[in-house]
Amino acid sequence: MSGNVQLLSDTLAAARAEGRAALIAYLPAGFPTVDGGIEAIKAVFDGGADVVEVGLPHSDPVLDGPVIQTADDIALRGGVRIADVLRTVREAHAATGKPVLVMTYWNPIDRYGVERFTAELAEAGGAGCILPDLPVQESALWREHAAKHDLATVFVVAPSSKDERLATITAAGSGFVYAASLMGVTGTRVSVGAQAADLVRRTRATTDLPVCVGLGVSNAEQAAEVAGFADGVIVGSAFVQRMLDAEDESAGLAAVRDLAGELARGVREGLSYGR
């Protein structure tokens, strides 16, 4: 069975045709439970997200800040496994028909088996993977199997990336490019900063892939700001924090649905500069 890289591309293109950025949400699998995590993703889609990244909980993250680490710890203590991550993708996509990616560090895939993981992710209806710690020069095996199963390979670029390095990364990627708005880990910020706009500009000079910005966006105003210069706005920690703060699961689902609605309005208010 083929994966859904085309659905991802079509979804991002549809947002662009509407003159707006896409809203991409992140939630970890298994948080607060496997079933609860699936319902949270459905709620975020219902609120207005275009794409969802499902985090594969990891005990030693390099990109994730304290909020997502807390959620990952809850998921891992609950016994979440790769099979649960794939089930989350399957059920979320089946219920909504929308593109669902996995965001994961390389070690779990390496141990699970690249061919096995890509085949099972495609079978689950996944659209691809974001791989923040996989160096492009070591990614040939992954990209071979991902391409075979019609899965996107999304790499992360950072403000420190030189132009030559950006060109190397974007040439190897597919689906979209994940532009980290700043140097550091995930988490909400008071300001997303001018670095992000410059990174998007430099990245666009190397590729026709959509460039989506993550790290730091937590409210509609920031979403509108980023939507003014990026093809997609990625929000993770703010959703997770809403779940952590909720009195119970029902309240958590309502909270993330409401936040998705606020952010969806934000990306529609952003100027279409540069797109």
N, C-alpha and C positions, 0 to 999 in steps of 0.2 A: 504494500500500500504506500502511496506517495504522501509526503508531507504537504504542508500548506504555505510554502513560501510565496506562491502566487497570490493567495488570499491576503497575505501580509502586504505585498506590493500593491495590490489593488486597493486595499483599505487606505494606505498612505496616499496613494494617488487620488483617491476620492476626496480625502480631506483637502489636499492641495487644490483640486478642482473647485472646491467650495471657498477657496481663498483663505484657508485657515490652517493652523497646525493641528496635528493629531494629538490626542491625549492618550498617553501610554502609562498605565498603572502597574505598580509592582506590589505583590503580596507573596509571602513565603508559604510554601505548601506545609500542611500539618499544623498551622497556627490559626486559631487556638487548638483546633483538632483537625484531623484530615477532613471530616465532613464539614466542619465549621469554615475551614479554609476554602473549600469549594463554594460554599454559599456566599462567602465574602467576595469571591471573584465574580460570581453572578450578580451580586449587588452593585459592584463597581461598574460592570458593564451596563447594568440597568440604569445607573446614574448618569452614564454618558461617556465612559471610556471607550476608545476605539480599539485598543490593543491591551493585552495584559501580559506581563512577565511574571512567571511563577518561579519563585526562588527555591532552589534546592538547598535546604538548610545545611550549613557547614560549621564545624566546630572551630575552625581557624580561618575566618574570613580576612581578606586583605583590603577589600573595598567598603565593607559594611561598617557603619558606625554603631553606637550603643543601642539605638532603638531597634534596628533590625537584628542585631546580635541577641537582644533580649527575646525577640520573637523566635529566632532560630533555636535558642536554648530551650524554650518551651516546647517547640516541635520535636527536637531531638530527645528531650526527656520523655516525650510522649511516644517515642519509638518510631518516628517517621522513617520510611525507607524510600529508595528510589522507586519502587513499585507504587508507593503512595503518591509520589510526585507525578508519575505517568498517569495514574488514575485521576489526579486533580486536573491535568491537562485534558484528558479524555472527556471527563464529565463537564468541565467548563466549556469546552468547545462544542460538545454535542448539544448543550443546553442553549447556547447563544449563537452558534454559527460564526463566531468571531475569532480572529487570530490570537493564539496563545503561544507564547514562547517560554522556554526555560532559561533562567539565568543561573549559571553554576560555575564553580571553580573546576579546574581541570581534573584534580585528583579523583573525585568520585567517578567520573566518566572513564578515566584510565583504568581504574580498578574493576569497574563494571564490564568494560569492553566497548570499544568505539562502535564496532559493527552492531553489537547487540543494542546499545543505547540508541543509536540513530534509527535502527529499524523499528524499535519499540516506540520511540517518540513519534515517528511518522505514522505508525499504526494507530497511535492515540489521537492523531489529528493535529499534532504540534506543527507550528510554523517555523521553528528553528531554535537556535541557542545563542545567548549572549555569553561570551567566555572572557571575563575580564583579566584573567591571569595566564591565558594561553598565548605565548609569543607567536607572532605571525610566522617567523622562520621555523617554528616547530609544529606548525598547524596542518601540514600537507595531508597527513593521515586522516585527521578529522574532516578537513574540507572535502576529501575524496568521498568519504562515506556520506557526509551531509548532502553533497550534490547528488549522489546516487539516489538518495531518498527525498529529494526536493525539500530540503531544510535550509533555512537561512543561517549564515554564519556572521554574527554581529560582533565586531571588534570594538574596543573602547579606545578612544583617543583622548589626550589630555592637553591642557594648555602648554605643558612643557614639550610636547611633541614637535620636533622640527619639521619643516615642510617636506623634506625628502622622506622622512619617516612616515608622515601622514600619507604620502602617495603610496608607499609600500603597503601600509595597513589597508587603505581603502581599496586598492587593487585586488586584495585577497578576500575582502568581505563581500557580503550580499545582504539583501533585505533593507538594512539601513546602517548608518554609522552612529554609535553611541558616543556623544561628545560629553565628557565630564566637565562640568562648568568651572571647576576649580581643582586645585591640588588638595587632596584630603580624602576623607571617607564620607559615606552617605550620612544624611542628616539635614534637618531644616536649617535655613540660614535667613538672617535678616535681609540680606541682599544677595542676589545671584551674581552680580558683578559684570563688568565690561569684558572680562577675560573670555566669557562664554561667546559673546558676539564675535570677537576676533577669531576664536577657534573655529566657529562655524564658517566664517568667511574664508579662512585658510583651508579648511577641509573641503568646502565646496569647490575650491579651485582645483582639486585633485580628482573629483568624482561626480557622477550624476546621481549617486545614491542619496536618498533623503538623509539629512543630518538632524538627529534628535538629541536634545539636551537634557541631561539628568544631573542630580546632586544639588540639593538646596531648595528646590521649588516646593512650597507648602501651601500656598493660598492663591486665590483667583488673580490678585494683582500681579504676583510674580509670574503666574502662568501666562497672563496677557503680555507681560514684558518679554518673556522668552519667545512666545508665539510671534512676536514682532520680527524675529530674525531667524528662527529655527523651523524645521519641518515637523518637529514633534516635541512635545513637552513630557518628560518622564518624571513621575512622582511616586516615591516609595515610602519613605519614613513617615510622611504625614498620614498616610493611610494606616500604617502599622500603629502609629501613636494613637489614632482614634480607636483602634481595636483594643489597645492596651488600657486606655482610659475608660472604656465602657464598663458599665455595671454588670452586664451580662451579654451573652452572644447576640440576642435580639437587638439590644441597644447598639452593639458594635456594628451589626449589619446596617442599621439605619444610619449610623454615623458615617460609614464609608460610602454609602449610597449618596448621602447629602454632600459629602466632600467632592465626590466625582461630579455631581451636578454643578457645584460651585466652580470647579476647575474647568469643566466643559464649557461653561459660560465664559470663563476667563480666556480660553484659547480662541473663542469666537470673537472676543473683543480685541485681540491682539492685531496690530497692523500687519498687513501682508508684505511688509518690506522684505525684499531679498528673495521672495519665493516665486 
